[in-house]
Structure formats: C-alpha cells, structure tokens
C-alpha cells in the first residue's frame, strides 16, 4: 500500500514481478568477504560473499535495495522489463566502437640511430654515424600509402627511433607528404624523442605543423642520468631545457613525458612524481619496464619483480592522490585509463588494454628498413632476432600484410573471451590481451595466466583501484574527477 | 457591420492600424477609443462592446499586436493561442494521454480534440518568425501521429529560427516514426522525455502504465539512432527520490548520449493534489540524493539542470545547476522572498506552491562573494 495514493491509481505491486533470472556475469574474489561482479558490458559492483550466494541461488529478497541495484545494473532481470538485452548490446557495441575504424596509430621508425646509451633501451641502437639505419624517402612513401589504406577517420603519426630527430629531414618530408596526400582524415603528429638534438629550426617546423612531442623523463637528475647515460651525463639538464623551449614555442600542452621505472626508481616514487610536478606536468605515467631489447639483456642487473613494481605504483599513486587533495593538479595516466574502462561506458584506445588485442588492427609500425610490424614491441623483438610479429614490408599491399601474415589469426586466438582463466575473470571487460608480451615472456601468444606478470600486475592494480573507489571516499572523489 | 461577430469560430492575429493583412486580423480597442477603419475582420473591445464589436474582459489588456486569438463570436469566447512577446508559448496538442502519471499537472481526458492540432497548423503561419522558442505539449502530442509530423514540418517552414521543444513520454517513438521526424530536418528540435527510475516497475507505477519503461527507453534509443536530441526529465517526489542517484547512474551507463538531464520539483497541480500525501517530500529532506545524482551525472560529463527549486532550499553546491524555468504566467514569489538577497537569481515558485512548499523557504542574506558561479566544485 502506498499511503496517500488515490484509489483510482494502481499500486506499485501491480507492476512488479517476483521471479528473477540471472544475466551473464563474472565474479572475482576482492578481499575478506567481498567480491567484484561484472556484467557483459563492464558494469561492476562490489558485494559481500553472502549477497553473491543469495544472488546466484535465487534467494535475493525481491525488490530489496540490493535487488533493485543489481537489476538497474543489469545483473538480473525480472518480468517487468526486457529492454536490458538491447541496452547491454548497445553498451557492448560502444565499448568496441573503435574496431570498425581499424588502425589509427602509425609508427614511423625514421632511424635506429641514437645519441644515448640507456641500459634499458628497448631497441638495439647503433652509433650516430650510420646512415644505413635511416629510413629512406622511398620507404616512407610506401608506408604513407599503406597508412591511408586504413579506414580510420583519425590518424596518429608517431615518429620513433632510435632518436628520430637525428633524421629530421625525413620527418619534414613525411609530414609534408601526409598533409599533401591527406584525403580528409584528422591527422595528429607526435615525435617521441630525448630532445637532446632539438634545434630552433625544428621547433619552427613543429609550430607550423602542430606537431607534439613525447619525451623520456625518469625522475630527478641523479636517477634520470643514471638510467639514461650520455657522454657528459647531462641528459636530464638537456631534456628539462628542451621541454621549456618547446613549451615557450608551442604551448604548455605540446610536450608530454614518459618515465620508465628501473630498480633504482622503485625506492623513490614520491621523488619521481615531485619532479614531474616541479617541471609543470599535469600527468605522469608510472610505467613498468618492458622485457625487450637491452632491458632483456640486462634484466638481472636492472630488472625487478612484478610485486615490487606494484608496490612502487601504489606508493606513487598514493602520493599523487595526496598532492591532489592539497590542490596540485596531477594525474597518473595508467590509472586514468583503467578508471575510464571501469567507470565509463565509453571506448578507450590504449593499444595494450584491448580485446581483441591492438596488434596490427590498432597500430602498425613501419621500420627504418621497410619492414612492417604489428606493434612497437613486435619490432623490438625483431631487433632481438625474432620476427614473429613482422607482417611483411612496405612494398606489400595492405591486403597482403593482413591476409598473408598470421597477425589476424593471432588476434582471434588471443581475445580474452576465449583465453583460459581470462574468459571467467570478472576483470575481463576492463583488461586487455597482449600476445607479444606473452610470446616474449612465456613462449606462447596465449600465455599462462598463473605465471603471467601482465596478469598479476593488471589484476592487482585494478583490485587496488576498485578498493580505493569503495573504501576511500576522498581518493575516490579525486580519481573520479580524472575521467 | 462586422460579419465576423456571428461567423464560425476563427483564428486571427491582432493587427495594427495600416496593416496590409487587416482583412484577416483582429483589432483591439480600449473601452473609450474610437474604432478603426472597417477593414479589420473584427474589433475586440476591452469592456463593453459597441454594435458589431466583440467585448473582451479587461484583464486581456496585455494583448499586443502580433498575438494570436481564437475568436468565437456567437459564444463571446476568446482564447489566447500565442503571445508575441512571451518566451513561453506552447502548442497544446491534445488532452489525451497514454499514461496517467501520479503527479500529472494536466490530467488527461479521453476527449476527441483533434481540432486542436488543426488550429495549431492554422496558427503557426501567423506567428512571428522571431519567436525564440515553442513548446509542444499535451496530453501526449505523439498521439497525433501524422499530424505531429505535419506540425514539425510547419514550424520548420514558417519559423526556421524558432527552437522547438517537444514534451513527450517517449513511448511511441518507433524507429520508423523517429526516422520520419528526422527526415523533416528541423534545425532546432529537442525532445523532453521523462525517466523516473532505473527500475522498470517503479517507472511504470509512476506513469501508471505497464511496459511504459521499456517503450520509453526504446523510444529514446530510436531518437538517438536518428540523430535527434533528447533531454531527460525527472520529477522528484516521494516515489522517485529514493532511487534518484541510481537513476542518474543508469542514465550515465545506458543513455550517456542525452543532451542534458533536468531534475524537477513538483508542481502542485492536477493529480499532484489528488495524491499529495503519496508524493510530497520536502525538498529540504532530499538534498543528499539530489547532490549525489548531480555529482554522478556531472562526473559522467552529462549536463544537469535543476528546475522548480528555490535557492534557499538547495544545497549551496547545487546553485550553479539551478535554472529559472517556471513560465511567466505561473511564476510567483512568497512574502519571505521580498527581503531575499538572491531573489533575482532564484526561479521562485509555481503559483500552485501556495498549496504546499518547503519549510526551508527563507530570505537569504547577502554573503560576501555570493554569486551564481560559486559551488561549481561538485563536478570536480
């Protein structure tokens, strides 16, 4: 009975039905007596063990608050509505809305030469004076042709190396060619560089063509210079100076920085974050080290266990949240990516957190020598002698690259929805497949979940974020403001 | 002398001396003014009519050139259909409705009133092309079917500068109907559609129609598929307030494409009075739910507007979301408001609020730094 309701109106119970059925869902132990449950479209809730028990055994009290919450979130359905199927389908489509666009990110390795000799370098570099390691104009022409075969309306051209500024003439050529041949795409250019060779002429060209920079900054000077040796041990000073010149010429948001964590980094996440804040950055990416290139060869020296990285990441994030609560505006990039996947219905384009995996279908790499790879890591692996992720060369047609190589079978075979353990994991809607990493570390593109560092790291980081969202009101409110 | 006085009811715009369309226009004169030349279709006199004129009540003194009237000479009845200078003109389609909402301010009646749409089609060409906004309402305007399309078409043709706001329960927007609407290509069209809960049965109960939730959700999705803009509207009362945050969450997850969400206070009219004790909750008692809903929507980058709430009752953080939304002819202020420093920023009350309003109504003092920009921190 609804007190005060005029008798000509029908009661709520006439619109309700008491039998419910479960909608597809996955669940995962969170901690103590709590479980994470997720539905098909990535909606999630944290509930108690006994509530999960009641839910799956059809003992949930009809129309209780929990019942209504789970119903509104599409974990269960009863007789009053059947529109949930269309909504789940629409949400599922939305989360995969990037797939029909195909490859958006195109990496041009314009040279393999570099002036640094970083211990973790992920591509075997050579000294500065070997033009044999530069991409030619002819190769670039073919690569641009392949790039425009992608149907994506958004194209991101990223110049990689070695140190790409050492072959700036080719960058200039590619930018002008891409602009000339552009058939109506939104094209964005980024140069990934250590900035040590940046000249004012280059800045002028970048200003004219709205080119962004992404650089490496590992933290305070001592750490950065330790990780990134240069003849005068002045890498940090050069980088900081160049960042300022770029900002002065191109604007504050035209340069971002990436850090790579080594064993030396692990003890000082706060100092690294503080250095980013001091230099005026509004975001930092606390990145783990990839098992490729020199990083693999020197693994025993600089390597560290996944658990140590997780501890480092949590400490760094805690410090960032504290800084935010004190009014400093800085975000952690990986956290933001995960939160977008956990909290919003929208699509995210980060190549390493996708299923189907992003190899080839989200990113293509045109190597200096004309080879085409399905990912940057695939290219690094090739520099170590294993060309498993080579699709062909720039002289192949777009069709040949995809249909005559084994990239598409690899994509199909490594979708999380079909991988052992992943297919039952509640974190699947937020996670991604990384066949190159698993091939490198475990010898199979599918990988072995219980011993996968990728799995361990992502599961723990996601659990950590979900706990923060549930338990720490202040942190949750800061984290939610990032998305 | 004026044939119109005994003619069938007709629709006429109020003209001015020298008008080139005077044969089709009405002319309004004050009680002691002389009548205009005889070219006008009819003369309406405020107060006592002279021979051949139609007398109209003195409270229609506000009538202006460009306003549009329905004149029923034999019955001595005048209806004002359109006011040239009002920002709140409505096109009242029908009294019929396929829902029966607990709080309907305009209770539906099963009458044959198809003539209303005919009148609207006749009225639109007479309206000023400078009209800023027109609101299509009822009843449920989409019950007019083909005629609904015709009215949208006519507004596009005659009033291309005018925003058109359709208030509909959204239940009848099949994909075909939505495609037909979209095909008209109206340049500035918005559908205001109510959603009262994330739980179907609670929405269905609120609108007293089984299956209405599913129909409305499908209707919204069909409009979206055709590129038509949707505003979601939720009236807050005792039956909807408890799940207001969850409803916001549902919108953010399932309908994130909506143009904005309007959270509205009760209007003490129609069925609201009939069901007052089942519906009334003092807005002072639901500020936490309202804050939570606004926070969820804002964090999801969905624009929120709060209608029909007085600033003195709203949490300070909600002020930036409050809009002055009440149509001029229904808008009042209480005696407390005379002393209030924020009166000019405040939307005030529906005239019907005399029946019941929040215990929190009070005059606000001018706090240093007070302005409407404050409190935007809720989205951060």
HADDOCK unambig.tbl for C-alpha pairs under 7 A between the chains (distance, minus, plus):
assign (segid A and resid 2 and name CA) (segid B and resid 278 and name CA) 6.45 0.50 0.50
assign (segid A and resid 3 and name CA) (segid B and resid 277 and name CA) 6.87 0.50 0.50
assign (segid A and resid 3 and name CA) (segid B and resid 278 and name CA) 5.67 0.50 0.50
assign (segid A and resid 4 and name CA) (segid B and resid 275 and name CA) 5.83 0.50 0.50
assign (segid A and resid 4 and name CA) (segid B and resid 276 and name CA) 6.74 0.50 0.50
assign (segid A and resid 4 and name CA) (segid B and resid 277 and name CA) 4.44 0.50 0.50
assign (segid A and resid 4 and name CA) (segid B and resid 278 and name CA) 4.36 0.50 0.50
assign (segid A and resid 5 and name CA) (segid B and resid 275 and name CA) 5.13 0.50 0.50
assign (segid A and resid 5 and name CA) (segid B and resid 278 and name CA) 5.24 0.50 0.50
assign (segid A and resid 6 and name CA) (segid B and resid 274 and name CA) 6.42 0.50 0.50
assign (segid A and resid 6 and name CA) (segid B and resid 275 and name CA) 5.67 0.50 0.50
assign (segid A and resid 10 and name CA) (segid B and resid 208 and name CA) 6.83 0.50 0.50
assign (segid A and resid 12 and name CA) (segid B and resid 202 and name CA) 6.80 0.50 0.50
assign (segid A and resid 12 and name CA) (segid B and resid 205 and name CA) 5.27 0.50 0.50
assign (segid A and resid 15 and name CA) (segid B and resid 201 and name CA) 5.10 0.50 0.50
assign (segid A and resid 15 and name CA) (segid B and resid 204 and name CA) 6.58 0.50 0.50
assign (segid A and resid 15 and name CA) (segid B and resid 205 and name CA) 6.22 0.50 0.50
assign (segid A and resid 15 and name CA) (segid B and resid 210 and name CA) 6.20 0.50 0.50
assign (segid A and resid 16 and name CA) (segid B and resid 201 and name CA) 5.41 0.50 0.50
assign (segid A and resid 68 and name CA) (segid B and resid 199 and name CA) 6.47 0.50 0.50
assign (segid A and resid 72 and name CA) (segid B and resid 198 and name CA) 5.31 0.50 0.50
assign (segid A and resid 72 and name CA) (segid B and resid 199 and name CA) 5.80 0.50 0.50
assign (segid A and resid 72 and name CA) (segid B and resid 250 and name CA) 6.64 0.50 0.50
assign (segid A and resid 80 and name CA) (segid B and resid 200 and name CA) 6.11 0.50 0.50
assign (segid A and resid 80 and name CA) (segid B and resid 201 and name CA) 5.82 0.50 0.50
assign (segid A and resid 80 and name CA) (segid B and resid 211 and name CA) 6.97 0.50 0.50
assign (segid A and resid 81 and name CA) (segid B and resid 200 and name CA) 6.02 0.50 0.50
assign (segid A and resid 81 and name CA) (segid B and resid 211 and name CA) 6.85 0.50 0.50
assign (segid A and resid 81 and name CA) (segid B and resid 214 and name CA) 6.11 0.50 0.50
assign (segid A and resid 83 and name CA) (segid B and resid 214 and name CA) 5.52 0.50 0.50
assign (segid A and resid 87 and name CA) (segid B and resid 254 and name CA) 6.48 0.50 0.50
assign (segid A and resid 91 and name CA) (segid B and resid 254 and name CA) 6.90 0.50 0.50
assign (segid A and resid 344 and name CA) (segid B and resid 253 and name CA) 6.76 0.50 0.50
assign (segid A and resid 345 and name CA) (segid B and resid 253 and name CA) 5.64 0.50 0.50
assign (segid A and resid 480 and name CA) (segid B and resid 299 and name CA) 6.86 0.50 0.50
assign (segid A and resid 481 and name CA) (segid B and resid 299 and name CA) 6.45 0.50 0.50
assign (segid A and resid 481 and name CA) (segid B and resid 380 and name CA) 5.44 0.50 0.50
